[in-house]
Amino acid sequence: MGEVVLRLEGITKNFGALKANENVSLNLAKGEVIALLGENGAGKTTLMNILFGQYTADSGRVEVFGKTLQPGMPRAALDAGVGMVHQHFTLAHNLSVIENVILGTGSLWSWKLRNKQARQQLLELANRYHLKINPDAKVSTLSVGERQRVEIIKALFRQAKILILDEPTAVLTPQETEALFKTLKEATEQGLSVIFISHKLREVMIIAQKVAILRHGKIVATKETKETSANELAALMVGNPTSPPAVVKRKSGPVVMEFLNVSTETQHHSKGLKNVSMRLCSGEIVGLAGVSGNGQTSIANLFAGLITPSEGELYLDGKPIERWSPRQSVLRGIARIPEDRHHAGTVADFSLTENSIIERYRDQPFAHHGWVNWQAAASFTKELIKQYDVRCPGPNTRIRLLSGGNMQKLILGRVLQNNPRVILAHQPSRGLDIGAVHYVHKQLLEARQKGAAIILISEDLDEILQLSDIIYVSSEGRLSPAFQRGKVTPSQLGGWMSGASFAEQETMHAS
Amino acid sequence: MRLEAIPHPSLSRRFLPPILALASTVFIASLLAMVAGGNPFAVLGLIIKGAVGSKFALLETLNRATPLIFTGLSVAVAFRAKLWNIGAEAQLYSGAVVAVIMGTGALAWSPSVLIPAMIICSMSAGALLLLIPTLLKTRLGVDEVVTTLLLNFIFLLLVSLLLEGPLKDPMGMGWPKSARLIAEARLPRIVDGLRLHWGFGIALIAAVIIWIVNTKTTFGYAMRAVGFNAEAARYAGMPINLIMMQTALLSGGLAALAGFSEVAGLKGTLTLDLSPGFGYSGIIVAMLALLHPLGVVGAALFVAGIFVGADSMSRAAGVPTYLADIMLATALLLMVVAVLLTKFRFKRE
């Protein structure tokens, strides 16, 4: 491969006691794609923020085209030809594509004039790299995939020779991902170098020539993709080979929770339910598939106690539930893993300790006559951190500083510690990387083994198919019949997800 | 430019911005003193001397700080739970009215019974007064900023009505003021011969109690949870509305204590100028204290010191007392920015 364009040397960065990066070194050659692979919290984003000047490293240096980059200066990185496409885009929604591209590239006085030159340049770039885009479209009207293209053009427009892409495919459809890869191939052939941050092994194997695996802030291996396999990378990434946890056969127990002809009102973002019946048995995972916004949130809210049925009944242990609220749901032994762990699941400005007692702050052993027993709370939290492998500086850390995976582990620990009878898992693995996903699945399967009745709501059909003993599909607030494990194909489920099979069912009934 | 959270702020990062804010306040005040024709060093010197320069000045500052501690605590408690109580002024007067009703001779009890009874009833009055806007908020979604603020004016008119009518001092020669409190209803001085009443002692005790409530009790924990993230609190099964109402009761009660202590400790009678805006100044105190109950004591002393110091400076140097208002406003604005800087830093994109 050609000359080295980017050299990271012995980068170390500590946040308090946490070693985010430890002596990381990396070389990127011209026209090369290096994938930076690692779990959540492995230090990928920290490393790239140091490279891009958002953080200053405690030690080590960054060299671009043979020159040491001034630390802590994003401007210096930009001028040296480093461009970054963040996971969350940094575009002005009310401006057009062309305005976004030239924004910040020069004085505002010659705006009109530059606009004209820039248009020429932008169309050239778009043409050269097959980035289809309308320069006059408002960013707010663009799809996520198109916005990403704008970000890439923005970087190329600023003469980026090195492009950093942070989890670029997380928000793309398969077709859009393919288009992105084509663009990257094109661009690297013309001399662009790319750092591709990801935890999707399949994509890394396709797009990258080299893979650097980051674990606990250290580079544990650098491999040529030609000489490795997805399995090997997965093993390196998490330290020990993780494979999806095995699903052990298990006879289901008695019915624990049952919905009988339940309907709910449509509220804000949650589609109301129409005459829904389902049952959860002990030792069984019930999967609920469906396109988002088709009543899943209402079902989750029913379990969590946030809403009550407008018609129909909920039964717990064969008895109808009369008083129903979040508090009742907690007291009746329902473990709730919310969809939105940042807003519903945790209080960002609370410490881990404060967050781990949030459901039980009024109960033994955490409360005594209105006083919080902080000692009990702290030891409970330390136990959770140890048992559920929550990576954090300590129990007094504010939870907002944790990665999504670690936050989810704390929530899991908090609700699973009491051997719950029913578990609501609403998108439990969304946004987590492979190691964390397997971990969540393992915990759910262990709870199933212990006899919990689990409802798993997910938009990821693979997840549903892999874990569930029984599968329902929701569409427009209706529920499909229950399917047994292995008795249904993905395309059949797809029919129910799109609503087509509901219509067929109705005509069959009618005839 | 954008703001970036600092995960682990260093010691200097935590203390330097607030110190710089205070320094800038002093600097701006000096400029204004110059504009007003005074020598800035002399003016500042006189303010400090006027606030803490003598036994008399110091006691005056402590007396002035007393109602500010109560209203500051009231606001700090409410704001912590994101209940925007702007109505401490009205709650203060409600406490004062109850003190007058009970303490002007209607009850012939001994002080050891009468004073605690007055404290409890004053607090109840303030608590109930804040409960109304809170119920409107939790039941109907009415913005409590508007209702609590407007209640201030309504309540002051009500006090005016009472002072012209049933509570009017028959010996007052027509002035709208209440009768004087009987001796049994007056708060005694902390030390004989020193002009400092027990209201100050009660205020300190209240601050410590609120601090303990906040950090050690389940109620304090729930209050903070609701304030930081009501959605998560609701999801976890906290009774949000109940917690809001309990917070309101506590906050309203604390503000009412300011009125009680001014009447029973200092003035001995109720007039329409009992409070020169202690309820509103309480917001400044609470914000300067970053809503910390113990910080409220320090902030109240600071604010009171500036008021008292500026009064005496004005007499000596001829610079208007408005300088005090400007200093406090500047301090508040700069402090809000400074607090931001202790947790965030600016980053150029």
Boltz contact constraints between the chains, C-beta under 6 A:
constraints:
  - contact:
      token1: [A, 15]
      token2: [B, 7]
      max_distance: 6.0
  - contact:
      token1: [A, 16]
      token2: [B, 8]
      max_distance: 6.0
  - contact:
      token1: [A, 326]
      token2: [B, 235]
      max_distance: 6.0
  - contact:
      token1: [A, 326]
      token2: [B, 237]
      max_distance: 6.0
  - contact:
      token1: [A, 327]
      token2: [B, 237]
      max_distance: 6.0
  - contact:
      token1: [A, 330]
      token2: [B, 237]
      max_distance: 6.0
  - contact:
      token1: [A, 343]
      token2: [B, 231]
      max_distance: 6.0
  - contact:
      token1: [A, 344]
      token2: [B, 231]
      max_distance: 6.0
  - contact:
      token1: [A, 344]
      token2: [B, 232]
      max_distance: 6.0
  - contact:
      token1: [A, 344]
      token2: [B, 235]
      max_distance: 6.0
  - contact:
      token1: [A, 347]
      token2: [B, 225]
      max_distance: 6.0
  - contact:
      token1: [A, 347]
      token2: [B, 228]
      max_distance: 6.0
  - contact:
      token1: [A, 347]
      token2: [B, 229]
      max_distance: 6.0
  - contact:
      token1: [A, 347]
      token2: [B, 232]
      max_distance: 6.0
  - contact:
      token1: [A, 349]
      token2: [B, 228]
      max_distance: 6.0
  - contact:
      token1: [A, 358]
      token2: [B, 236]
      max_distance: 6.0
  - contact:
      token1: [A, 359]
      token2: [B, 236]
      max_distance: 6.0
  - contact:
      token1: [A, 361]
      token2: [B, 218]
      max_distance: 6.0
  - contact:
      token1: [A, 361]
      token2: [B, 221]
      max_distance: 6.0
  - contact:
      token1: [A, 362]
      token2: [B, 218]
      max_distance: 6.0
  - contact:
      token1: [A, 367]
      token2: [B, 218]
      max_distance: 6.0
  - contact:
      token1: [A, 370]
      token2: [B, 217]
      max_distance: 6.0
  - contact:
      token1: [A, 370]
      token2: [B, 218]
      max_distance: 6.0
  - contact:
      token1: [A, 371]
      token2: [B, 216]
      max_distance: 6.0
  - contact:
      token1: [A, 371]
      token2: [B, 217]
      max_distance: 6.0
  - contact:
      token1: [A, 372]
      token2: [B, 218]
      max_distance: 6.0
  - contact:
      token1: [A, 372]
      token2: [B, 221]
      max_distance: 6.0
  - contact:
      token1: [A, 401]
      token2: [B, 7]
      max_distance: 6.0
